[in-house]
Amino acid sequence: MSRCRYSSSELSLLARLMRAEAVGEGVFGMQLVGNVVINRVVARCVEFRNKKTIKDVIYTKNAFAGIKSNLFKSGATAKERTYALRTINFWRAEPANYALYFYAPGKNKKCKSKFYGVYTGRYKGHCFYKLSSNKGCGL
């Protein structure tokens, strides 16, 4: 059982985004990024109501800087697909457990206390945020 429906091409798409956004943060960091993507797919709140698939979420305009990188453009490895599948199959962890947003502030820079929501924590170079009330997101 998975948190959302997905196709083989969407599994690869998620794996490629996880790599592009967080390859330098290891498997755990990449899975946290994947967690945010899947949270957006399953969220029922107004901000994500029209985002029903992994593809919809990843290709939302200005949502993920990683889609412009060469790391995103090359094919996913079998290991990367396994990491992506874990996030689809209910893998969740803090600080991204209920997070719907993340950003990388830059080396040695602090996370903002608010960024499209409330700060939930940091893992290496990424800061994670959830909506202040989760506004009926159903996460």
Backbone torsions as a table, in degrees:
resi	resn	phi	psi	omega
1	MET	NA	136.7	-179.1
2	SER	-120.5	166.2	-179.7
3	ARG	-74.0	-23.8	-179.7
4	CYS	-153.0	163.4	174.6
5	ARG	-75.4	151.8	178.4
6	TYR	-158.8	155.3	174.3
7	SER	-105.5	169.3	177.5
8	SER	-60.2	-39.2	-179.9
9	SER	-68.6	-33.9	177.1
10	GLU	-71.2	-34.0	175.1
11	LEU	-60.3	-45.7	177.7
12	SER	-65.3	-39.6	178.5
13	LEU	-60.2	-46.5	178.2
14	LEU	-62.4	-44.7	179.1
15	ALA	-59.6	-42.9	179.9
16	ARG	-65.6	-39.5	178.4
17	LEU	-67.0	-42.9	178.8
18	MET	-57.7	-43.5	178.3
19	ARG	-64.5	-47.3	-176.0
20	ALA	-63.7	-35.1	-177.4
21	GLU	-84.6	-29.1	-169.0
22	ALA	-147.4	25.4	-177.8
23	VAL	-57.1	-33.7	-179.5
24	GLY	-72.8	-6.6	-177.9
25	GLU	-106.2	9.8	175.8
26	GLY	75.9	-176.3	-176.5
27	VAL	-60.0	-45.9	-178.2
28	PHE	-60.2	-45.8	179.3
29	GLY	-62.7	-41.1	178.1
30	MET	-65.0	-39.8	179.7
31	GLN	-68.0	-32.1	175.0
32	LEU	-62.4	-41.8	176.8
33	VAL	-62.2	-45.0	177.3
34	GLY	-60.2	-36.8	178.2
35	ASN	-59.0	-43.3	179.1
36	VAL	-63.7	-42.3	179.3
37	VAL	-60.9	-49.1	-178.6
38	ILE	-66.4	-36.4	175.1
39	ASN	-57.9	-40.3	179.5
40	ARG	-67.3	-37.1	179.3
41	VAL	-63.7	-42.9	-175.1
42	VAL	-89.6	-11.6	-178.3
43	ALA	-63.2	139.2	179.5
44	ARG	-105.2	2.6	-178.3
45	CYS	-74.0	163.3	-172.6
46	VAL	-56.3	-36.8	-176.9
47	GLU	-62.0	-26.7	-175.3
48	PHE	-124.7	13.4	-175.8
49	ARG	-55.1	-36.8	-176.8
50	ASN	-94.5	9.5	179.2
51	LYS	-106.8	94.6	-171.9
52	LYS	-102.3	-14.0	-176.7
53	THR	-128.7	163.3	175.8
54	ILE	-59.0	-42.9	179.5
55	LYS	-61.4	-45.1	177.9
56	ASP	-55.9	-45.6	-176.9
57	VAL	-67.2	-48.1	-175.6
58	ILE	-65.6	-37.4	-177.6
59	TYR	-93.5	14.4	172.0
60	THR	-62.6	132.7	-176.9
61	LYS	-54.1	128.5	176.7
62	ASN	63.1	19.3	-178.0
63	ALA	-80.9	-39.6	-175.5
64	PHE	-137.6	119.4	179.7
65	ALA	-65.4	-28.2	-175.7
66	GLY	-60.5	-22.5	-177.0
67	ILE	-69.1	-12.1	178.9
68	LYS	-92.7	-5.4	-175.4
69	SER	-90.4	157.9	176.4
70	ASN	-64.2	-27.8	177.6
71	LEU	-62.5	-31.4	178.5
72	PHE	-78.0	-33.8	-173.6
73	LYS	-73.6	-24.2	179.9
74	SER	-88.1	156.4	-175.5
75	GLY	-62.9	153.6	178.8
76	ALA	-80.3	143.9	174.9
77	THR	-82.4	167.1	177.6
78	ALA	-60.6	-40.6	178.6
79	LYS	-63.7	-43.8	179.7
80	GLU	-63.2	-38.3	176.4
81	ARG	-64.3	-36.3	177.3
82	THR	-63.7	-43.4	178.8
83	TYR	-63.0	-41.7	179.2
84	ALA	-64.8	-41.7	179.5
85	LEU	-62.4	-35.8	176.3
86	ARG	-58.5	-42.9	-178.4
87	THR	-68.4	-33.1	176.8
88	ILE	-70.7	-35.7	-177.7
89	ASN	-90.7	49.4	170.9
90	PHE	73.3	10.3	175.0
91	TRP	-71.0	125.9	176.8
92	ARG	-145.0	147.3	178.5
93	ALA	-154.6	154.6	174.2
94	GLU	-76.7	144.7	12.5
95	PRO	-91.8	10.2	-176.2
96	ALA	-102.5	6.8	-175.7
97	ASN	-48.8	-48.4	179.3
98	TYR	-116.9	12.8	-175.7
99	ALA	-73.0	141.9	175.9
100	LEU	-118.1	-5.5	-178.8
101	TYR	-143.5	153.6	171.2
102	PHE	-152.5	160.0	170.5
103	TYR	-157.2	160.3	178.8
104	ALA	-109.5	110.1	-174.9
105	PRO	-73.8	-16.2	-175.8
106	GLY	110.8	157.9	-175.8
107	LYS	-59.8	133.5	177.6
108	ASN	62.3	19.8	176.8
109	LYS	-108.4	144.3	-178.8
110	LYS	-76.6	154.9	173.7
111	CYS	-75.0	146.5	173.5
112	LYS	-71.1	147.5	178.3
113	SER	-70.2	-26.9	176.1
114	LYS	-136.0	139.2	177.5
115	PHE	-160.2	96.8	-173.8
116	TYR	50.9	38.5	179.7
117	GLY	139.9	-163.5	-174.3
118	VAL	-101.1	136.4	179.5
119	TYR	-62.3	129.5	178.2
120	THR	-112.0	-15.0	178.0
121	GLY	149.6	175.6	-177.6
122	ARG	-128.2	144.8	168.9
123	TYR	-132.1	115.6	-176.7
124	LYS	49.0	-113.8	-174.4
125	GLY	-91.2	1.3	-176.6
126	HIS	-113.9	137.9	175.1
127	CYS	-105.0	138.0	-175.5
128	PHE	-117.5	147.0	-174.3
129	TYR	-140.7	142.7	172.1
130	LYS	-118.4	162.3	176.0
131	LEU	-67.2	146.5	-173.1
132	SER	-57.5	-35.7	-179.4
133	SER	-119.8	1.8	-171.6
134	ASN	59.1	4.8	169.0
135	LYS	29.3	45.1	178.9
136	GLY	69.8	29.0	-177.9
137	CYS	-70.1	-22.9	178.7
138	GLY	74.8	25.0	179.6
139	LEU	-85.1	NA	NA
